[in-house]
């Protein structure tokens, strides 16, 4: 079942629930939001996060417009290489 299918099923089922069932469903949803989902990261991913924290701490970061410009430039270079 996809996320969209699950949401559709929940939405379709809500009108047929009595008040107690609706409150219980709300409590289940609330508990899922409040309980953090543990992430299983590899050593490489953890090292990347640490490097990113160091970069931000040292002011080595880009604005979103700077990042988009760099991405556009890189994409243009790759297109030029594959086209030529």
PDB file of N, CA, C and O in Angstrom:
ATOM      1  N   UNK A   1       0.848  -1.177   0.000  1.00  0.00           N
ATOM      2  CA  UNK A   1       0.000   0.000   0.000  1.00  0.00           C
ATOM      3  C   UNK A   1       0.886   1.230   0.000  1.00  0.00           C
ATOM      4  O   UNK A   1       1.859   1.312   0.750  1.00  0.00           O
ATOM      5  N   UNK A   2       0.546   2.166  -0.832  1.00  0.00           N
ATOM      6  CA  UNK A   2       1.311   3.408  -0.901  1.00  0.00           C
ATOM      7  C   UNK A   2       0.794   4.387   0.154  1.00  0.00           C
ATOM      8  O   UNK A   2      -0.253   4.171   0.764  1.00  0.00           O
ATOM      9  N   UNK A   3       1.543   5.458   0.350  1.00  0.00           N
ATOM     10  CA  UNK A   3       1.130   6.494   1.297  1.00  0.00           C
ATOM     11  C   UNK A   3      -0.207   7.098   0.861  1.00  0.00           C
ATOM     12  O   UNK A   3      -1.096   7.309   1.685  1.00  0.00           O
ATOM     13  N   UNK A   4      -0.341   7.372  -0.429  1.00  0.00           N
ATOM     14  CA  UNK A   4      -1.588   7.958  -0.938  1.00  0.00           C
ATOM     15  C   UNK A   4      -2.758   7.015  -0.699  1.00  0.00           C
ATOM     16  O   UNK A   4      -3.831   7.452  -0.283  1.00  0.00           O
ATOM     17  N   UNK A   5      -2.561   5.726  -0.959  1.00  0.00           N
ATOM     18  CA  UNK A   5      -3.626   4.745  -0.716  1.00  0.00           C
ATOM     19  C   UNK A   5      -3.992   4.681   0.758  1.00  0.00           C
ATOM     20  O   UNK A   5      -5.169   4.567   1.101  1.00  0.00           O
ATOM     21  N   UNK A   6      -2.993   4.754   1.634  1.00  0.00           N
ATOM     22  CA  UNK A   6      -3.253   4.721   3.074  1.00  0.00           C
ATOM     23  C   UNK A   6      -4.063   5.937   3.512  1.00  0.00           C
ATOM     24  O   UNK A   6      -5.010   5.812   4.288  1.00  0.00           O
ATOM     25  N   UNK A   7      -3.691   7.103   3.017  1.00  0.00           N
ATOM     26  CA  UNK A   7      -4.428   8.329   3.363  1.00  0.00           C
ATOM     27  C   UNK A   7      -5.856   8.248   2.850  1.00  0.00           C
ATOM     28  O   UNK A   7      -6.791   8.633   3.552  1.00  0.00           O
ATOM     29  N   UNK A   8      -6.033   7.750   1.627  1.00  0.00           N
ATOM     30  CA  UNK A   8      -7.377   7.603   1.073  1.00  0.00           C
ATOM     31  C   UNK A   8      -8.217   6.640   1.907  1.00  0.00           C
ATOM     32  O   UNK A   8      -9.399   6.892   2.144  1.00  0.00           O
ATOM     33  N   UNK A   9      -7.617   5.548   2.350  1.00  0.00           N
ATOM     34  CA  UNK A   9      -8.330   4.570   3.171  1.00  0.00           C
ATOM     35  C   UNK A   9      -8.732   5.176   4.512  1.00  0.00           C
ATOM     36  O   UNK A   9      -9.863   4.996   4.964  1.00  0.00           O
ATOM     37  N   UNK A  10      -7.818   5.886   5.140  1.00  0.00           N
ATOM     38  CA  UNK A  10      -8.122   6.533   6.419  1.00  0.00           C
ATOM     39  C   UNK A  10      -9.239   7.552   6.241  1.00  0.00           C
ATOM     40  O   UNK A  10     -10.187   7.594   7.025  1.00  0.00           O
ATOM     41  N   UNK A  11      -9.117   8.367   5.211  1.00  0.00           N
ATOM     42  CA  UNK A  11     -10.126   9.402   4.946  1.00  0.00           C
ATOM     43  C   UNK A  11     -11.493   8.776   4.676  1.00  0.00           C
ATOM     44  O   UNK A  11     -12.505   9.277   5.167  1.00  0.00           O
ATOM     45  N   UNK A  12     -11.538   7.706   3.915  1.00  0.00           N
ATOM     46  CA  UNK A  12     -12.803   7.050   3.590  1.00  0.00           C
ATOM     47  C   UNK A  12     -13.420   6.377   4.819  1.00  0.00           C
ATOM     48  O   UNK A  12     -14.642   6.273   4.924  1.00  0.00           O
ATOM     49  N   UNK A  13     -12.582   5.926   5.735  1.00  0.00           N
ATOM     50  CA  UNK A  13     -13.054   5.207   6.911  1.00  0.00           C
ATOM     51  C   UNK A  13     -13.524   6.139   8.029  1.00  0.00           C
ATOM     52  O   UNK A  13     -14.379   5.756   8.827  1.00  0.00           O
ATOM     53  N   UNK A  14     -12.987   7.337   8.097  1.00  0.00           N
ATOM     54  CA  UNK A  14     -13.299   8.256   9.198  1.00  0.00           C
ATOM     55  C   UNK A  14     -14.789   8.461   9.448  1.00  0.00           C
ATOM     56  O   UNK A  14     -15.205   8.405  10.605  1.00  0.00           O
ATOM     57  N   UNK A  15     -15.613   8.695   8.434  1.00  0.00           N
ATOM     58  CA  UNK A  15     -17.038   8.942   8.702  1.00  0.00           C
ATOM     59  C   UNK A  15     -17.752   7.772   9.388  1.00  0.00           C
ATOM     60  O   UNK A  15     -18.737   7.984  10.094  1.00  0.00           O
ATOM     61  N   UNK A  16     -17.267   6.549   9.188  1.00  0.00           N
ATOM     62  CA  UNK A  16     -17.942   5.389   9.785  1.00  0.00           C
ATOM     63  C   UNK A  16     -17.465   5.074  11.194  1.00  0.00           C
ATOM     64  O   UNK A  16     -18.025   4.191  11.844  1.00  0.00           O
ATOM     65  N   UNK A  17     -16.451   5.767  11.679  1.00  0.00           N
ATOM     66  CA  UNK A  17     -15.958   5.536  13.040  1.00  0.00           C
ATOM     67  C   UNK A  17     -16.843   6.251  14.051  1.00  0.00           C
ATOM     68  O   UNK A  17     -17.319   7.360  13.809  1.00  0.00           O
ATOM     69  N   UNK A  18     -17.058   5.584  15.207  1.00  0.00           N
ATOM     70  CA  UNK A  18     -17.773   6.288  16.259  1.00  0.00           C
ATOM     71  C   UNK A  18     -16.788   7.223  16.968  1.00  0.00           C
ATOM     72  O   UNK A  18     -15.595   7.215  16.666  1.00  0.00           O
ATOM     73  N   UNK A  19     -17.279   8.008  17.889  1.00  0.00           N
ATOM     74  CA  UNK A  19     -16.443   9.025  18.539  1.00  0.00           C
ATOM     75  C   UNK A  19     -15.232   8.406  19.237  1.00  0.00           C
ATOM     76  O   UNK A  19     -14.124   8.932  19.128  1.00  0.00           O
ATOM     77  N   UNK A  20     -15.425   7.313  19.943  1.00  0.00           N
ATOM     78  CA  UNK A  20     -14.331   6.664  20.661  1.00  0.00           C
ATOM     79  C   UNK A  20     -13.270   6.153  19.687  1.00  0.00           C
ATOM     80  O   UNK A  20     -12.076   6.329  19.930  1.00  0.00           O
ATOM     81  N   UNK A  21     -13.686   5.530  18.600  1.00  0.00           N
ATOM     82  CA  UNK A  21     -12.742   5.021  17.607  1.00  0.00           C
ATOM     83  C   UNK A  21     -11.962   6.163  16.973  1.00  0.00           C
ATOM     84  O   UNK A  21     -10.755   6.043  16.762  1.00  0.00           O
ATOM     85  N   UNK A  22     -12.628   7.260  16.668  1.00  0.00           N
ATOM     86  CA  UNK A  22     -11.954   8.415  16.077  1.00  0.00           C
ATOM     87  C   UNK A  22     -10.903   8.965  17.038  1.00  0.00           C
ATOM     88  O   UNK A  22      -9.802   9.325  16.622  1.00  0.00           O
ATOM     89  N   UNK A  23     -11.252   9.028  18.335  1.00  0.00           N
ATOM     90  CA  UNK A  23     -10.289   9.531  19.325  1.00  0.00           C
ATOM     91  C   UNK A  23      -9.105   8.581  19.459  1.00  0.00           C
ATOM     92  O   UNK A  23      -7.967   9.027  19.607  1.00  0.00           O
ATOM     93  N   UNK A  24      -9.360   7.280  19.408  1.00  0.00           N
ATOM     94  CA  UNK A  24      -8.276   6.298  19.493  1.00  0.00           C
ATOM     95  C   UNK A  24      -7.355   6.410  18.282  1.00  0.00           C
ATOM     96  O   UNK A  24      -6.134   6.337  18.420  1.00  0.00           O
ATOM     97  N   UNK A  25      -7.936   6.589  17.095  1.00  0.00           N
ATOM     98  CA  UNK A  25      -7.129   6.754  15.892  1.00  0.00           C
ATOM     99  C   UNK A  25      -6.283   8.016  15.992  1.00  0.00           C
ATOM    100  O   UNK A  25      -5.114   8.020  15.606  1.00  0.00           O
ATOM    101  N   UNK A  26      -6.873   9.080  16.506  1.00  0.00           N
ATOM    102  CA  UNK A  26      -6.137  10.330  16.684  1.00  0.00           C
ATOM    103  C   UNK A  26      -4.972  10.139  17.658  1.00  0.00           C
ATOM    104  O   UNK A  26      -3.888  10.680  17.438  1.00  0.00           O
ATOM    105  N   UNK A  27      -5.185   9.384  18.718  1.00  0.00           N
ATOM    106  CA  UNK A  27      -4.109   9.122  19.691  1.00  0.00           C
ATOM    107  C   UNK A  27      -2.983   8.306  19.058  1.00  0.00           C
ATOM    108  O   UNK A  27      -1.808   8.550  19.330  1.00  0.00           O
ATOM    109  N   UNK A  28      -3.340   7.341  18.217  1.00  0.00           N
ATOM    110  CA  UNK A  28      -2.321   6.545  17.528  1.00  0.00           C
ATOM    111  C   UNK A  28      -1.487   7.452  16.625  1.00  0.00           C
ATOM    112  O   UNK A  28      -0.257   7.383  16.627  1.00  0.00           O
ATOM    113  N   UNK A  29      -2.168   8.302  15.856  1.00  0.00           N
ATOM    114  CA  UNK A  29      -1.451   9.220  14.963  1.00  0.00           C
ATOM    115  C   UNK A  29      -0.560  10.157  15.768  1.00  0.00           C
ATOM    116  O   UNK A  29       0.586  10.408  15.396  1.00  0.00           O
ATOM    117  N   UNK A  30      -1.090  10.670  16.873  1.00  0.00           N
ATOM    118  CA  UNK A  30      -0.330  11.586  17.720  1.00  0.00           C
ATOM    119  C   UNK A  30       0.911  10.895  18.294  1.00  0.00           C
ATOM    120  O   UNK A  30       1.984  11.496  18.347  1.00  0.00           O
ATOM    121  N   UNK A  31       0.773   9.654  18.719  1.00  0.00           N
ATOM    122  CA  UNK A  31       1.924   8.935  19.287  1.00  0.00           C
ATOM    123  C   UNK A  31       2.990   8.662  18.232  1.00  0.00           C
ATOM    124  O   UNK A  31       4.182   8.634  18.541  1.00  0.00           O
ATOM    125  N   UNK A  32       2.560   8.461  16.981  1.00  0.00           N
ATOM    126  CA  UNK A  32       3.521   8.223  15.911  1.00  0.00           C
ATOM    127  C   UNK A  32       4.344   9.472  15.619  1.00  0.00           C
ATOM    128  O   UNK A  32       5.528   9.382  15.294  1.00  0.00           O
ATOM    129  N   UNK A  33       3.717  10.627  15.733  1.00  0.00           N
ATOM    130  CA  UNK A  33       4.415  11.879  15.473  1.00  0.00           C
ATOM    131  C   UNK A  33       5.392  12.199  16.592  1.00  0.00           C
ATOM    132  O   UNK A  33       6.496  12.684  16.342  1.00  0.00           O
ATOM    133  N   UNK A  34       4.982  11.925  17.835  1.00  0.00           N
ATOM    134  CA  UNK A  34       5.817  12.299  18.974  1.00  0.00           C
ATOM    135  C   UNK A  34       6.970  11.329  19.200  1.00  0.00           C
ATOM    136  O   UNK A  34       7.955  11.689  19.846  1.00  0.00           O
ATOM    137  N   UNK A  35       6.868  10.116  18.686  1.00  0.00           N
ATOM    138  CA  UNK A  35       7.940   9.138  18.856  1.00  0.00           C
ATOM    139  C   UNK A  35       8.900   9.271  17.680  1.00  0.00           C
ATOM    140  O   UNK A  35       8.523   8.994  16.542  1.00  0.00           O
ATOM    141  N   UNK A  36      10.132   9.691  17.940  1.00  0.00           N
ATOM    142  CA  UNK A  36      11.075   9.841  16.827  1.00  0.00           C
ATOM    143  C   UNK A  36      11.390   8.498  16.178  1.00  0.00           C
ATOM    144  O   UNK A  36      11.495   7.469  16.845  1.00  0.00           O
ATOM    145  N   UNK A  37      11.534   8.541  14.874  1.00  0.00           N
ATOM    146  CA  UNK A  37      11.884   7.333  14.125  1.00  0.00           C
ATOM    147  C   UNK A  37      13.410   7.224  14.117  1.00  0.00           C
ATOM    148  O   UNK A  37      14.092   8.108  13.599  1.00  0.00           O
ATOM    149  N   UNK A  38      13.944   6.149  14.685  1.00  0.00           N
ATOM    150  CA  UNK A  38      15.399   6.023  14.705  1.00  0.00           C
ATOM    151  C   UNK A  38      15.963   5.830  13.301  1.00  0.00           C
ATOM    152  O   UNK A  38      15.468   5.016  12.522  1.00  0.00           O
ATOM    153  N   UNK A  39      16.993   6.587  13.002  1.00  0.00           N
ATOM    154  CA  UNK A  39      17.650   6.466  11.706  1.00  0.00           C
ATOM    155  C   UNK A  39      18.813   5.495  11.819  1.00  0.00           C
ATOM    156  O   UNK A  39      19.534   5.487  12.816  1.00  0.00           O
ATOM    157  N   UNK A  40      18.986   4.694  10.807  1.00  0.00           N
ATOM    158  CA  UNK A  40      20.115   3.776  10.747  1.00  0.00           C
ATOM    159  C   UNK A  40      21.048   4.313   9.677  1.00  0.00           C
ATOM    160  O   UNK A  40      20.841   4.083   8.485  1.00  0.00           O
ATOM    161  N   UNK A  41      22.079   5.032  10.109  1.00  0.00           N
ATOM    162  CA  UNK A  41      23.014   5.647   9.185  1.00  0.00           C
ATOM    163  C   UNK A  41      24.311   4.862   9.148  1.00  0.00           C
ATOM    164  O   UNK A  41      24.740   4.292  10.150  1.00  0.00           O
ATOM    165  N   UNK A  42      24.926   4.843   7.975  1.00  0.00           N
ATOM    166  CA  UNK A  42      26.223   4.188   7.841  1.00  0.00           C
ATOM    167  C   UNK A  42      27.299   5.105   8.419  1.00  0.00           C
ATOM    168  O   UNK A  42      27.055   6.285   8.673  1.00  0.00           O
ATOM    169  N   UNK A  43      28.473   4.553   8.619  1.00  0.00           N
ATOM    170  CA  UNK A  43      29.595   5.349   9.113  1.00  0.00           C
ATOM    171  C   UNK A  43      29.916   6.482   8.137  1.00  0.00           C
ATOM    172  O   UNK A  43      30.267   7.587   8.552  1.00  0.00           O
ATOM    173  N   UNK A  44      29.794   6.204   6.859  1.00  0.00           N
ATOM    174  CA  UNK A  44      30.059   7.224   5.838  1.00  0.00           C
ATOM    175  C   UNK A  44      29.043   8.364   5.929  1.00  0.00           C
ATOM    176  O   UNK A  44      29.408   9.536   5.830  1.00  0.00           O
ATOM    177  N   UNK A  45      27.769   8.018   6.117  1.00  0.00           N
ATOM    178  CA  UNK A  45      26.732   9.041   6.246  1.00  0.00           C
ATOM    179  C   UNK A  45      26.940   9.884   7.505  1.00  0.00           C
ATOM    180  O   UNK A  45      26.783  11.105   7.469  1.00  0.00           O
ATOM    181  N   UNK A  46      27.290   9.238   8.610  1.00  0.00           N
ATOM    182  CA  UNK A  46      27.558   9.970   9.856  1.00  0.00           C
ATOM    183  C   UNK A  46      28.748  10.911   9.691  1.00  0.00           C
ATOM    184  O   UNK A  46      28.731  12.036  10.190  1.00  0.00           O
ATOM    185  N   UNK A  47      29.779  10.448   8.989  1.00  0.00           N
ATOM    186  CA  UNK A  47      30.948  11.300   8.740  1.00  0.00           C
ATOM    187  C   UNK A  47      30.558  12.492   7.870  1.00  0.00           C
ATOM    188  O   UNK A  47      31.046  13.601   8.092  1.00  0.00           O
ATOM    189  N   UNK A  48      29.698  12.283   6.895  1.00  0.00           N
ATOM    190  CA  UNK A  48      29.225  13.373   6.049  1.00  0.00           C
ATOM    191  C   UNK A  48      28.441  14.408   6.832  1.00  0.00           C
ATOM    192  O   UNK A  48      28.569  15.608   6.588  1.00  0.00           O
ATOM    193  N   UNK A  49      27.630  13.948   7.771  1.00  0.00           N
ATOM    194  CA  UNK A  49      26.882  14.874   8.623  1.00  0.00           C
ATOM    195  C   UNK A  49      27.843  15.689   9.480  1.00  0.00           C
ATOM    196  O   UNK A  49      27.664  16.895   9.647  1.00  0.00           O
ATOM    197  N   UNK A  50      28.840  15.039  10.010  1.00  0.00           N
ATOM    198  CA  UNK A  50      29.828  15.759  10.829  1.00  0.00           C
ATOM    199  C   UNK A  50      30.587  16.790  10.003  1.00  0.00           C
ATOM    200  O   UNK A  50      30.836  17.899  10.476  1.00  0.00           O
ATOM    201  N   UNK A  51      30.962  16.435   8.763  1.00  0.00           N
ATOM    202  CA  UNK A  51      31.634  17.401   7.889  1.00  0.00           C
ATOM    203  C   UNK A  51      30.728  18.597   7.604  1.00  0.00           C
ATOM    204  O   UNK A  51      31.181  19.741   7.590  1.00  0.00           O
ATOM    205  N   UNK A  52      29.441  18.318   7.377  1.00  0.00           N
ATOM    206  CA  UNK A  52      28.488  19.394   7.110  1.00  0.00           C
ATOM    207  C   UNK A  52      28.362  20.315   8.320  1.00  0.00           C
ATOM    208  O   UNK A  52      28.306  21.536   8.171  1.00  0.00           O
ATOM    209  N   UNK A  53      28.318  19.734   9.512  1.00  0.00           N
ATOM    210  CA  UNK A  53      28.244  20.559  10.734  1.00  0.00           C
ATOM    211  C   UNK A  53      29.475  21.447  10.856  1.00  0.00           C
ATOM    212  O   UNK A  53      29.368  22.622  11.208  1.00  0.00           O
ATOM    213  N   UNK A  54      30.635  20.887  10.565  1.00  0.00           N
ATOM    214  CA  UNK A  54      31.867  21.683  10.615  1.00  0.00           C
ATOM    215  C   UNK A  54      31.830  22.803   9.581  1.00  0.00           C
ATOM    216  O   UNK A  54      32.210  23.937   9.872  1.00  0.00           O
ATOM    217  N   UNK A  55      31.370  22.478   8.370  1.00  0.00           N
ATOM    218  CA  UNK A  55      31.269  23.500   7.318  1.00  0.00           C
ATOM    219  C   UNK A  55      30.350  24.635   7.744  1.00  0.00           C
ATOM    220  O   UNK A  55      30.700  25.806   7.594  1.00  0.00           O
ATOM    221  N   UNK A  56      29.185  24.302   8.270  1.00  0.00           N
ATOM    222  CA  UNK A  56      28.257  25.343   8.719  1.00  0.00           C
ATOM    223  C   UNK A  56      28.868  26.157   9.850  1.00  0.00           C
ATOM    224  O   UNK A  56      28.736  27.380   9.891  1.00  0.00           O
ATOM    225  N   UNK A  57      29.534  25.469  10.762  1.00  0.00           N
ATOM    226  CA  UNK A  57      30.167  26.159  11.889  1.00  0.00           C
ATOM    227  C   UNK A  57      31.250  27.128  11.451  1.00  0.00           C
ATOM    228  O   UNK A  57      31.469  28.152  12.097  1.00  0.00           O
ATOM    229  N   UNK A  58      31.922  26.813  10.364  1.00  0.00           N
ATOM    230  CA  UNK A  58      33.002  27.664   9.850  1.00  0.00           C
ATOM    231  C   UNK A  58      32.481  28.654   8.803  1.00  0.00           C
ATOM    232  O   UNK A  58      33.261  29.392   8.202  1.00  0.00           O
ATOM    233  N   UNK A  59      31.172  28.667   8.588  1.00  0.00           N
ATOM    234  CA  UNK A  59      30.598  29.604   7.620  1.00  0.00           C
ATOM    235  C   UNK A  59      30.762  29.172   6.182  1.00  0.00           C
ATOM    236  O   UNK A  59      30.584  29.973   5.264  1.00  0.00           O
ATOM    237  N   UNK A  60      31.099  27.910   5.979  1.00  0.00           N
ATOM    238  CA  UNK A  60      31.272  27.399   4.618  1.00  0.00           C
ATOM    239  C   UNK A  60      29.947  26.814   4.137  1.00  0.00           C
ATOM    240  O   UNK A  60      29.756  25.598   4.103  1.00  0.00           O
ATOM    241  N   UNK A  61      29.054  27.699   3.772  1.00  0.00           N
ATOM    242  CA  UNK A  61      27.756  27.258   3.258  1.00  0.00           C
ATOM    243  C   UNK A  61      27.314  28.229   2.165  1.00  0.00           C
ATOM    244  O   UNK A  61      27.860  29.324   2.027  1.00  0.00           O
ATOM    245  N   UNK A  62      26.318  27.806   1.395  1.00  0.00           N
ATOM    246  CA  UNK A  62      25.821  28.610   0.283  1.00  0.00           C
ATOM    247  C   UNK A  62      24.367  28.976   0.526  1.00  0.00           C
ATOM    248  O   UNK A  62      23.631  28.250   1.195  1.00  0.00           O
ATOM    249  N   UNK A  63      23.968  30.107  -0.024  1.00  0.00           N
ATOM    250  CA  UNK A  63      22.547  30.438  -0.025  1.00  0.00           C
ATOM    251  C   UNK A  63      21.872  29.534  -1.045  1.00  0.00           C
ATOM    252  O   UNK A  63      22.546  28.917  -1.870  1.00  0.00           O
ATOM    253  N   UNK A  64      20.548  29.452  -0.996  1.00  0.00           N
ATOM    254  CA  UNK A  64      19.844  28.598  -1.961  1.00  0.00           C
ATOM    255  C   UNK A  64      20.057  29.080  -3.389  1.00  0.00           C
ATOM    256  O   UNK A  64      20.160  28.267  -4.308  1.00  0.00           O
ATOM    257  N   UNK A  65      20.124  30.398  -3.585  1.00  0.00           N
ATOM    258  CA  UNK A  65      20.336  30.900  -4.949  1.00  0.00           C
ATOM    259  C   UNK A  65      21.751  30.578  -5.437  1.00  0.00           C
ATOM    260  O   UNK A  65      21.945  30.275  -6.614  1.00  0.00           O
ATOM    261  N   UNK A  66      22.737  30.642  -4.541  1.00  0.00           N
ATOM    262  CA  UNK A  66      24.106  30.273  -4.925  1.00  0.00           C
ATOM    263  C   UNK A  66      24.178  28.787  -5.275  1.00  0.00           C
ATOM    264  O   UNK A  66      24.829  28.405  -6.248  1.00  0.00           O
ATOM    265  N   UNK A  67      23.514  27.960  -4.486  1.00  0.00           N
ATOM    266  CA  UNK A  67      23.522  26.517  -4.746  1.00  0.00           C
ATOM    267  C   UNK A  67      22.841  26.198  -6.070  1.00  0.00           C
ATOM    268  O   UNK A  67      23.324  25.361  -6.833  1.00  0.00           O
ATOM    269  N   UNK A  68      21.710  26.868  -6.348  1.00  0.00           N
ATOM    270  CA  UNK A  68      21.021  26.646  -7.631  1.00  0.00           C
ATOM    271  C   UNK A  68      21.901  27.062  -8.800  1.00  0.00           C
ATOM    272  O   UNK A  68      21.949  26.377  -9.822  1.00  0.00           O
ATOM    273  N   UNK A  69      22.598  28.185  -8.650  1.00  0.00           N
ATOM    274  CA  UNK A  69      23.471  28.663  -9.732  1.00  0.00           C
ATOM    275  C   UNK A  69      24.600  27.668  -9.982  1.00  0.00           C
ATOM    276  O   UNK A  69      24.930  27.374 -11.131  1.00  0.00           O
ATOM    277  N   UNK A  70      25.191  27.154  -8.910  1.00  0.00           N
ATOM    278  CA  UNK A  70      26.268  26.164  -9.066  1.00  0.00           C
ATOM    279  C   UNK A  70      25.734  24.888  -9.716  1.00  0.00           C
ATOM    280  O   UNK A  70      26.397  24.300 -10.571  1.00  0.00           O
ATOM    281  N   UNK A  71      24.542  24.461  -9.312  1.00  0.00           N
ATOM    282  CA  UNK A  71      23.946  23.254  -9.893  1.00  0.00           C
ATOM    283  C   UNK A  71      23.663  23.456 -11.377  1.00  0.00           C
ATOM    284  O   UNK A  71      23.917  22.564 -12.186  1.00  0.00           O
ATOM    285  N   UNK A  72      23.141  24.618 -11.734  1.00  0.00           N
ATOM    286  CA  UNK A  72      22.852  24.908 -13.138  1.00  0.00           C
ATOM    287  C   UNK A  72      24.138  24.910 -13.955  1.00  0.00           C
ATOM    288  O   UNK A  72      24.173  24.389 -15.069  1.00  0.00           O
ATOM    289  N   UNK A  73      25.193  25.498 -13.399  1.00  0.00           N
ATOM    290  CA  UNK A  73      26.485  25.540 -14.091  1.00  0.00           C
ATOM    291  C   UNK A  73      27.033  24.133 -14.297  1.00  0.00           C
ATOM    292  O   UNK A  73      27.512  23.804 -15.382  1.00  0.00           O
ATOM    293  N   UNK A  74      26.964  23.308 -13.265  1.00  0.00           N
ATOM    294  CA  UNK A  74      27.449  21.925 -13.366  1.00  0.00           C
ATOM    295  C   UNK A  74      26.644  21.158 -14.389  1.00  0.00           C
ATOM    296  O   UNK A  74      27.217  20.420 -15.191  1.00  0.00           O
ATOM    297  N   UNK A  75      25.316  21.313 -14.383  1.00  0.00           N
ATOM    298  CA  UNK A  75      24.465  20.618 -15.355  1.00  0.00           C
ATOM    299  C   UNK A  75      24.799  21.053 -16.777  1.00  0.00           C
ATOM    300  O   UNK A  75      24.828  20.225 -17.687  1.00  0.00           O
ATOM    301  N   UNK A  76      25.048  22.333 -16.972  1.00  0.00           N
ATOM    302  CA  UNK A  76      25.404  22.835 -18.309  1.00  0.00           C
ATOM    303  C   UNK A  76      26.729  22.240 -18.761  1.00  0.00           C
ATOM    304  O   UNK A  76      26.873  21.865 -19.924  1.00  0.00           O
ATOM    305  N   UNK A  77      27.693  22.149 -17.863  1.00  0.00           N
ATOM    306  CA  UNK A  77      28.991  21.551 -18.222  1.00  0.00           C
ATOM    307  C   UNK A  77      28.824  20.079 -18.589  1.00  0.00           C
ATOM    308  O   UNK A  77      29.437  19.602 -19.544  1.00  0.00           O
ATOM    309  N   UNK A  78      27.997  19.360 -17.834  1.00  0.00           N
ATOM    310  CA  UNK A  78      27.796  17.934 -18.132  1.00  0.00           C
ATOM    311  C   UNK A  78      27.082  17.750 -19.470  1.00  0.00           C
ATOM    312  O   UNK A  78      27.406  16.838 -20.231  1.00  0.00           O
ATOM    313  N   UNK A  79      26.116  18.613 -19.750  1.00  0.00           N
ATOM    314  CA  UNK A  79      25.434  18.528 -21.056  1.00  0.00           C
ATOM    315  C   UNK A  79      26.416  18.791 -22.184  1.00  0.00           C
ATOM    316  O   UNK A  79      26.362  18.138 -23.226  1.00  0.00           O
ATOM    317  N   UNK A  80      27.319  19.755 -21.976  1.00  0.00           N
ATOM    318  CA  UNK A  80      28.293  20.093 -23.011  1.00  0.00           C
ATOM    319  C   UNK A  80      29.233  18.918 -23.253  1.00  0.00           C
ATOM    320  O   UNK A  80      29.607  18.640 -24.393  1.00  0.00           O
ATOM    321  N   UNK A  81      29.616  18.227 -22.175  1.00  0.00           N
ATOM    322  CA  UNK A  81      30.540  17.093 -22.307  1.00  0.00           C
ATOM    323  C   UNK A  81      29.847  15.928 -23.017  1.00  0.00           C
ATOM    324  O   UNK A  81      30.441  15.290 -23.886  1.00  0.00           O
ATOM    325  N   UNK A  82      28.597  15.651 -22.652  1.00  0.00           N
ATOM    326  CA  UNK A  82      27.892  14.522 -23.285  1.00  0.00           C
ATOM    327  C   UNK A  82      27.479  14.836 -24.723  1.00  0.00           C
ATOM    328  O   UNK A  82      27.345  13.928 -25.543  1.00  0.00           O
ATOM    329  N   UNK A  83      27.278  16.122 -25.031  1.00  0.00           N
ATOM    330  CA  UNK A  83      26.869  16.501 -26.380  1.00  0.00           C
ATOM    331  C   UNK A  83      28.082  16.564 -27.325  1.00  0.00           C
ATOM    332  O   UNK A  83      27.941  16.392 -28.536  1.00  0.00           O
ATOM    333  N   UNK A  84      29.241  16.807 -26.772  1.00  0.00           N
ATOM    334  CA  UNK A  84      30.397  17.041 -27.627  1.00  0.00           C
ATOM    335  C   UNK A  84      31.234  15.860 -27.766  1.00  0.00           C
ATOM    336  O   UNK A  84      32.250  15.902 -28.460  1.00  0.00           O
TER     337      UNK A  84
END
